Amino acid sequence: MVKIPISLEFFPPKTPEGVAKLAAARAELYALEPEFCSVTYGAGGSTQNGTLAAVQAILGEGRSGAPHITCIGASRATVGGLLDTYRAAGITRLVALRGDLPSGAGSFGEFRYASELIEQIRQHSGSHFRIEVAAYPETHPQARSPEADLKAFAAKVAAGADAAITQMFFNADAYFRFVDEVRALGISVPIVPGIMPITNSSGLMRFADNCGCEIPRWMRLRLQSYGDDVKSIRAFGLDVMTALCERLISEGVPGLHFYTMNQAGPTVELCRRLEHRVA
Ligand SMILES: Cc1cc2nc3c(=O)[nH]c(=O)nc-3n(C[C@H](O)[C@H](O)[C@H](O)COP(=O)(O)OP(=O)(O)OC[C@H]3O[C@@H](n4cnc5c(N)ncnc54)[C@H](O)[C@@H]3O)c2cc1C
């Protein structure tokens, strides 16, 4: 039986109740023995302190923690300062992204693309950090073309990325094609599928539309047909995601990265269905 590593993603809670809920979710999720836990970072720095605090809690629990770091709207000096803070906190792994400007918000700052951030991390901190970057099997929504997006991905690896985590997707063929195209460029870094457990319908559709993830028509219609029936949505979602993960695992993915949305139940349940296949 194939066993593959998993990783977990959280977002920084904004309230003391959220902090306590996340701690409880992590305690349950650690039974899955994640290789590392990452914490998102609000572009523009709004959740910077929350990100560090959550990663410090993870490190304090004896687990590997990776803050996300974004560069949009940032300066080289602030990025350098943040890298020093992370290093001093004992952090050795980062998820490096461009980020998105909040709507109506200011300028790009000193970085235009994630590849420039990765160059800066390598210049500033050498090989101290293991760097994961984002990958888009269905093409980033702002890319000029799929080929341009593939080149942008290659540039991030050339700048020093060690591995990639994909945007969520429901179409395994898009993932495998993307990996084939990356390999054809001679790039061998692991490309770990990002897995979004399905827990609701309208939020998922909104998020998918925003980030350029296609929800196949048959899935969308099914989800819509359940209306507010959360139990049916979850049962259907669990079946769909189990089938997707089973296929990804059987075709040799290097790991699975779960977008937990700070909830233990959906990810634990999905991994239980994949029992003996995830480590
Ligand atoms: C796993 C994962 C985690 C994420 N975590 C966060 C988070 O914590 N905080 C957050 O704010 N956002 C997060 N995001 C969202 C991410 O910031 C957005 O998707 C953002 O729009 C792109 O980030 P990127 O790092 O992929 O950017 P880039 O790789 O810079 O790509 C952005 C766009 O620019 C294009 N491009 C890149 N280089 C060039 C070039 N040289 N010339 C022309 N075009 C180019 C690309 O094709 C793409 O369209 C995450 C996404 C993923 C998949």
The ligand as an SDF file (V2000), in Angstrom:
LIG
                    3D

 53 58  0  0  0  0  0  0  0  0999 V2000
   -0.8690   27.0770   -1.9340 C   0  0  0  0  0  0  0  0  0  0  0  0
   -1.3030   28.5280   -1.9950 C   0  0  0  0  0  0  0  0  0  0  0  0
   -1.2000   29.3090   -0.8480 C   0  0  0  0  0  0  0  0  0  0  0  0
   -1.5840   30.6600   -0.8710 C   0  0  0  0  0  0  0  0  0  0  0  0
   -1.4450   31.4120    0.2600 N   0  0  0  0  0  0  0  0  0  0  0  0
   -1.7210   32.7380    0.2360 C   0  0  0  0  0  0  0  0  0  0  0  0
   -1.5180   33.5840    1.3910 C   0  0  0  0  0  0  0  0  0  0  0  0
   -1.1090   33.1090    2.4510 O   0  0  0  0  0  0  0  0  0  0  0  0
   -1.8010   34.8990    1.2850 N   0  0  0  0  0  0  0  0  0  0  0  0
   -2.2670   35.4640    0.1230 C   0  0  0  0  0  0  0  0  0  0  0  0
   -2.4890   36.6720    0.0870 O   0  0  0  0  0  0  0  0  0  0  0  0
   -2.4660   34.7080   -0.9960 N   0  0  0  0  0  0  0  0  0  0  0  0
   -2.2060   33.3630   -0.9620 C   0  0  0  0  0  0  0  0  0  0  0  0
   -2.4020   32.5830   -2.0970 N   0  0  0  0  0  0  0  0  0  0  0  0
   -2.9660   33.2130   -3.2990 C   0  0  0  0  0  0  0  0  0  0  0  0
   -1.8750   33.8480   -4.1900 C   0  0  0  0  0  0  0  0  0  0  0  0
   -1.2600   34.9060   -3.5210 O   0  0  0  0  0  0  0  0  0  0  0  0
   -2.5760   34.3410   -5.4660 C   0  0  0  0  0  0  0  0  0  0  0  0
   -2.9960   33.2420   -6.2420 O   0  0  0  0  0  0  0  0  0  0  0  0
   -1.8060   35.3580   -6.2780 C   0  0  0  0  0  0  0  0  0  0  0  0
   -2.7050   35.9300   -7.2320 O   0  0  0  0  0  0  0  0  0  0  0  0
   -0.6440   34.7830   -7.0710 C   0  0  0  0  0  0  0  0  0  0  0  0
    0.3970   34.4310   -6.2750 O   0  0  0  0  0  0  0  0  0  0  0  0
    1.6800   33.6470   -6.8910 P   0  0  0  0  0  0  0  0  0  0  0  0
    2.6500   33.5180   -5.7990 O   0  0  0  0  0  0  0  0  0  0  0  0
    1.2400   32.4350   -7.5780 O   0  0  0  0  0  0  0  0  0  0  0  0
    2.1600   34.7520   -7.9460 O   0  0  0  0  0  0  0  0  0  0  0  0
    3.1220   34.6900   -9.2140 P   0  0  0  0  0  0  0  0  0  0  0  0
    3.8020   33.3900   -9.3430 O   0  0  0  0  0  0  0  0  0  0  0  0
    3.9400   35.9260   -9.1650 O   0  0  0  0  0  0  0  0  0  0  0  0
    2.0790   34.7980  -10.4250 O   0  0  0  0  0  0  0  0  0  0  0  0
    1.0930   35.8270  -10.4340 C   0  0  0  0  0  0  0  0  0  0  0  0
    0.6710   36.1120  -11.8770 C   0  0  0  0  0  0  0  0  0  0  0  0
    1.7180   36.7930  -12.5520 O   0  0  0  0  0  0  0  0  0  0  0  0
    2.1130   36.0840  -13.7220 C   0  0  0  0  0  0  0  0  0  0  0  0
    3.5640   36.2320  -13.8540 N   0  0  0  0  0  0  0  0  0  0  0  0
    4.5050   35.8050  -13.0040 C   0  0  0  0  0  0  0  0  0  0  0  0
    5.7390   36.1660  -13.4090 N   0  0  0  0  0  0  0  0  0  0  0  0
    5.5670   36.8600  -14.5550 C   0  0  0  0  0  0  0  0  0  0  0  0
    6.4560   37.5260  -15.4680 C   0  0  0  0  0  0  0  0  0  0  0  0
    7.7820   37.5520  -15.2660 N   0  0  0  0  0  0  0  0  0  0  0  0
    5.9140   38.1480  -16.5480 N   0  0  0  0  0  0  0  0  0  0  0  0
    4.5660   38.1440  -16.7610 C   0  0  0  0  0  0  0  0  0  0  0  0
    3.6820   37.5330  -15.9320 N   0  0  0  0  0  0  0  0  0  0  0  0
    4.1790   36.9040  -14.8500 C   0  0  0  0  0  0  0  0  0  0  0  0
    1.6660   34.6510  -13.5100 C   0  0  0  0  0  0  0  0  0  0  0  0
    1.4360   33.9700  -14.7250 O   0  0  0  0  0  0  0  0  0  0  0  0
    0.3830   34.8560  -12.7210 C   0  0  0  0  0  0  0  0  0  0  0  0
   -0.6740   35.1500  -13.5720 O   0  0  0  0  0  0  0  0  0  0  0  0
   -2.0740   31.2290   -2.0890 C   0  0  0  0  0  0  0  0  0  0  0  0
   -2.2140   30.4240   -3.2260 C   0  0  0  0  0  0  0  0  0  0  0  0
   -1.8280   29.0830   -3.1890 C   0  0  0  0  0  0  0  0  0  0  0  0
   -1.9880   28.2250   -4.4240 C   0  0  0  0  0  0  0  0  0  0  0  0
  1  2  1  0
  2  3  1  0
  2 52  2  0
  3  4  2  0
  4  5  1  0
  4 50  1  0
  5  6  2  0
  6  7  1  0
  6 13  1  0
  7  8  2  0
  7  9  1  0
  9 10  1  0
 10 11  2  0
 10 12  1  0
 12 13  2  0
 13 14  1  0
 14 15  1  0
 14 50  1  0
 15 16  1  0
 16 17  1  0
 16 18  1  0
 18 19  1  0
 18 20  1  0
 20 21  1  0
 20 22  1  0
 22 23  1  0
 23 24  1  0
 24 25  2  0
 24 26  1  0
 24 27  1  0
 27 28  1  0
 28 29  2  0
 28 30  1  0
 28 31  1  0
 31 32  1  0
 32 33  1  0
 33 34  1  0
 33 48  1  0
 34 35  1  0
 35 36  1  0
 35 46  1  0
 36 37  1  0
 36 45  1  0
 37 38  2  0
 38 39  1  0
 39 40  1  0
 39 45  2  0
 40 41  1  0
 40 42  2  0
 42 43  1  0
 43 44  2  0
 44 45  1  0
 46 47  1  0
 46 48  1  0
 48 49  1  0
 50 51  2  0
 51 52  1  0
 52 53  1  0
M  END
$$$$
